[in-house]
Amino acid sequence: MASLFGLFRRKGKEKAKAKAKALSRDPIAAFDALLEQLDRQGSEVRKSAAALLASRGELQRSQERYARQREEIGQRIQTAGERGDGKAEKVLKQDMDQVEAKARQTEEALEKVAADAELVLELARSLGEQSAALRDERNSARARLDAESLLTGALTERAARIEQVLAVDAARDELERAHALAEIVREDALEDAALPPGTPDRVR
Protein backbone atom coordinates (compact mmCIF):
# COMPACT_ATOMS: atom_id res chain seq x y z
CA MET A 1 0.00 0.00 0.00
CA ALA A 2 2.84 2.39 0.86
CA SER A 3 4.44 1.70 -2.52
CA LEU A 4 1.10 2.45 -4.22
CA PHE A 5 0.82 5.81 -2.44
CA GLY A 6 4.43 6.53 -3.39
CA LEU A 7 3.59 5.81 -7.03
CA PHE A 8 0.66 8.25 -6.92
CA ARG A 9 2.87 10.92 -5.34
CA ARG A 10 5.53 10.45 -8.01
CA LYS A 11 2.93 10.69 -10.76
CA GLY A 12 1.54 13.86 -9.19
CA LYS A 13 5.00 15.40 -9.03
CA GLU A 14 5.68 14.39 -12.63
CA LYS A 15 2.44 16.04 -13.79
CA ALA A 16 3.29 19.20 -11.89
CA LYS A 17 6.79 19.28 -13.39
CA ALA A 18 5.42 18.67 -16.89
CA LYS A 19 2.90 21.50 -16.45
CA ALA A 20 5.59 23.87 -15.16
CA LYS A 21 7.85 22.93 -18.08
CA ALA A 22 5.03 23.60 -20.55
CA LEU A 23 4.38 27.00 -18.99
CA SER A 24 8.07 27.91 -19.23
CA ARG A 25 8.08 27.08 -22.95
CA ASP A 26 4.92 29.04 -23.77
CA PRO A 27 4.42 32.28 -21.81
CA ILE A 28 0.81 32.49 -23.02
CA ALA A 29 0.12 29.18 -21.27
CA ALA A 30 0.54 30.97 -17.93
CA PHE A 31 -2.28 33.34 -18.87
CA ASP A 32 -4.44 30.45 -20.05
CA ALA A 33 -3.85 28.51 -16.82
CA LEU A 34 -4.87 31.48 -14.66
CA LEU A 35 -7.87 32.22 -16.87
CA GLU A 36 -8.98 28.61 -16.53
CA GLN A 37 -8.69 28.87 -12.76
CA LEU A 38 -10.62 32.16 -12.66
CA ASP A 39 -13.35 30.75 -14.89
CA ARG A 40 -13.66 27.69 -12.68
CA GLN A 41 -13.84 29.83 -9.54
CA GLY A 42 -16.35 32.13 -11.20
CA SER A 43 -18.56 29.18 -12.10
CA GLU A 44 -18.51 27.88 -8.53
CA VAL A 45 -19.21 31.34 -7.11
CA ARG A 46 -22.15 31.83 -9.48
CA LYS A 47 -23.60 28.50 -8.38
CA SER A 48 -23.26 29.58 -4.74
CA ALA A 49 -24.88 32.93 -5.52
CA ALA A 50 -27.79 31.20 -7.26
CA ALA A 51 -28.30 28.90 -4.26
CA LEU A 52 -28.21 31.84 -1.83
CA LEU A 53 -30.66 33.84 -3.93
CA ALA A 54 -33.01 30.85 -4.06
CA SER A 55 -32.72 30.48 -0.27
CA ARG A 56 -33.39 34.20 0.17
CA GLY A 57 -36.52 33.92 -1.94
CA GLU A 58 -37.76 30.99 0.12
CA LEU A 59 -37.12 32.86 3.37
CA GLN A 60 -38.96 35.91 2.06
CA ARG A 61 -41.96 33.76 1.21
CA SER A 62 -41.84 32.26 4.71
CA GLN A 63 -41.66 35.75 6.15
CA GLU A 64 -44.78 36.76 4.21
CA ARG A 65 -46.56 33.59 5.36
CA TYR A 66 -45.79 34.30 9.02
CA ALA A 67 -47.02 37.88 8.58
CA ARG A 68 -50.35 36.57 7.30
CA GLN A 69 -50.52 34.09 10.14
CA ARG A 70 -49.88 36.81 12.71
CA GLU A 71 -52.59 38.96 11.21
CA GLU A 72 -55.03 36.04 11.18
CA ILE A 73 -54.22 34.96 14.74
CA GLY A 74 -54.42 38.58 15.92
CA GLN A 75 -57.94 38.85 14.53
CA ARG A 76 -58.93 35.56 16.19
CA ILE A 77 -57.49 36.73 19.52
CA GLN A 78 -59.56 39.90 19.25
CA THR A 79 -62.69 37.89 18.47
CA ALA A 80 -62.08 35.51 21.41
CA GLY A 81 -61.61 38.49 23.74
CA GLU A 82 -64.82 40.08 22.57
CA ARG A 83 -66.64 36.80 23.23
CA GLY A 84 -65.02 36.39 26.61
CA ASP A 85 -63.47 33.07 25.60
CA GLY A 86 -60.37 33.19 27.80
CA LYS A 87 -59.32 29.64 27.08
CA ALA A 88 -59.31 30.14 23.30
CA GLU A 89 -57.59 33.49 23.73
CA LYS A 90 -54.81 31.86 25.78
CA VAL A 91 -54.26 29.12 23.18
CA LEU A 92 -54.26 31.67 20.37
CA LYS A 93 -51.69 33.81 22.17
CA GLN A 94 -49.45 30.77 22.50
CA ASP A 95 -49.84 30.21 18.77
CA MET A 96 -48.96 33.86 18.22
CA ASP A 97 -45.80 33.50 20.32
CA GLN A 98 -44.71 30.50 18.24
CA VAL A 99 -45.40 32.26 14.97
CA GLU A 100 -43.53 35.39 16.11
CA ALA A 101 -40.56 33.25 17.24
CA LYS A 102 -40.46 31.59 13.84
CA ALA A 103 -40.77 35.01 12.18
CA ARG A 104 -37.80 36.33 14.18
CA GLN A 105 -35.72 33.28 13.28
CA THR A 106 -36.66 33.74 9.64
CA GLU A 107 -35.75 37.43 9.80
CA GLU A 108 -32.33 36.64 11.26
CA ALA A 109 -31.71 33.93 8.67
CA LEU A 110 -32.85 36.25 5.90
CA GLU A 111 -30.45 38.99 7.03
CA LYS A 112 -27.57 36.51 7.11
CA VAL A 113 -28.41 35.02 3.70
CA ALA A 114 -28.84 38.48 2.19
CA ALA A 115 -25.43 39.54 3.52
CA ASP A 116 -23.81 36.33 2.26
CA ALA A 117 -25.49 36.71 -1.13
CA GLU A 118 -24.21 40.28 -1.44
CA LEU A 119 -20.66 39.16 -0.65
CA VAL A 120 -20.85 36.27 -3.12
CA LEU A 121 -22.28 38.51 -5.85
CA GLU A 122 -19.51 41.03 -5.22
CA LEU A 123 -16.94 38.22 -5.47
CA ALA A 124 -18.53 37.04 -8.72
CA ARG A 125 -18.33 40.58 -10.13
CA SER A 126 -14.70 40.87 -9.02
CA LEU A 127 -13.76 37.54 -10.60
CA GLY A 128 -15.53 38.54 -13.80
CA GLU A 129 -13.63 41.84 -13.96
CA GLN A 130 -10.31 40.09 -13.25
CA SER A 131 -11.03 37.49 -15.91
CA ALA A 132 -11.97 40.13 -18.49
CA ALA A 133 -8.87 42.24 -17.75
CA LEU A 134 -6.59 39.20 -17.83
CA ARG A 135 -8.16 38.00 -21.09
CA ASP A 136 -7.48 41.39 -22.68
CA GLU A 137 -3.89 41.28 -21.42
CA ARG A 138 -3.53 37.73 -22.70
CA ASN A 139 -4.81 38.66 -26.16
CA SER A 140 -2.47 41.67 -26.26
CA ALA A 141 0.48 39.50 -25.21
CA ARG A 142 -0.47 36.91 -27.83
CA ALA A 143 -0.56 39.59 -30.53
CA ARG A 144 2.81 40.99 -29.44
CA LEU A 145 4.33 37.52 -29.32
CA ASP A 146 3.01 36.69 -32.79
CA ALA A 147 4.35 39.99 -34.16
CA GLU A 148 7.75 39.38 -32.58
CA SER A 149 7.77 35.84 -33.94
CA LEU A 150 7.00 37.12 -37.43
CA LEU A 151 9.73 39.76 -37.11
CA THR A 152 12.23 37.18 -35.90
CA GLY A 153 11.32 34.92 -38.80
CA ALA A 154 11.67 37.77 -41.28
CA LEU A 155 15.07 38.77 -39.87
CA THR A 156 16.20 35.15 -39.93
CA GLU A 157 15.15 34.85 -43.57
CA ARG A 158 16.92 38.14 -44.34
CA ALA A 159 20.10 36.87 -42.71
CA ALA A 160 19.81 33.66 -44.71
CA ARG A 161 19.37 35.67 -47.92
CA ILE A 162 22.45 37.75 -47.08
CA GLU A 163 24.44 34.54 -46.62
CA GLN A 164 23.11 33.30 -49.97
CA VAL A 165 24.08 36.57 -51.67
CA LEU A 166 27.56 36.33 -50.17
CA ALA A 167 27.79 32.75 -51.37
CA VAL A 168 26.75 33.82 -54.88
CA ASP A 169 29.34 36.63 -54.82
CA ALA A 170 32.00 34.15 -53.77
CA ALA A 171 30.91 31.84 -56.59
CA ARG A 172 31.18 34.72 -59.07
CA ASP A 173 34.69 35.51 -57.84
CA GLU A 174 35.63 31.87 -58.21
CA LEU A 175 34.23 31.80 -61.73
CA GLU A 176 36.18 34.96 -62.60
CA ARG A 177 39.39 33.40 -61.29
CA ALA A 178 38.70 30.20 -63.20
CA HIS A 179 37.98 32.19 -66.35
CA ALA A 180 41.18 34.22 -65.94
CA LEU A 181 43.20 31.06 -65.41
CA ALA A 182 41.63 29.50 -68.49
CA GLU A 183 42.56 32.60 -70.51
CA ILE A 184 46.20 32.36 -69.36
CA VAL A 185 46.35 28.68 -70.24
CA ARG A 186 44.75 29.34 -73.63
CA GLU A 187 47.21 32.15 -74.43
CA ASP A 188 50.16 29.94 -73.46
CA ALA A 189 48.83 27.20 -75.65
CA LEU A 190 48.48 29.60 -78.62
CA GLU A 191 52.04 30.86 -78.14
CA ASP A 192 53.39 27.33 -78.04
CA ALA A 193 51.49 26.48 -81.21
CA ALA A 194 52.98 29.55 -83.00
CA LEU A 195 56.66 28.52 -82.46
CA PRO A 196 58.46 26.55 -85.20
CA PRO A 197 58.94 22.88 -84.58
CA GLY A 198 62.16 22.00 -82.81
CA THR A 199 62.40 25.32 -80.95
CA PRO A 200 64.44 24.74 -77.76
CA ASP A 201 62.57 24.85 -74.49
CA ARG A 202 64.77 27.77 -73.37
CA VAL A 203 63.25 29.92 -76.06
CA ARG A 204 59.88 28.86 -75.11
Buried (B, 14 or more C-beta within 10 A) or exposed (E): EEEEEEEEEEEEEEEEEEEEEEBEEEEBEBBBEBBEEBBEBBEEBBEBBEEBBEBBEBBBEBBEBBEEBBEBBBEBBEEBEEEEEEEBBEBBBEBBEEBBEBBEEBBEBBEBBBEBBEEBBEBBEEBBEBBEEBBEEBEEBBEEEEEEEEEEEEEEEEEEEEEEEEEEEEEEEEEEEEEEEEEEEEEEEEEEEEEEEEEEEEEE
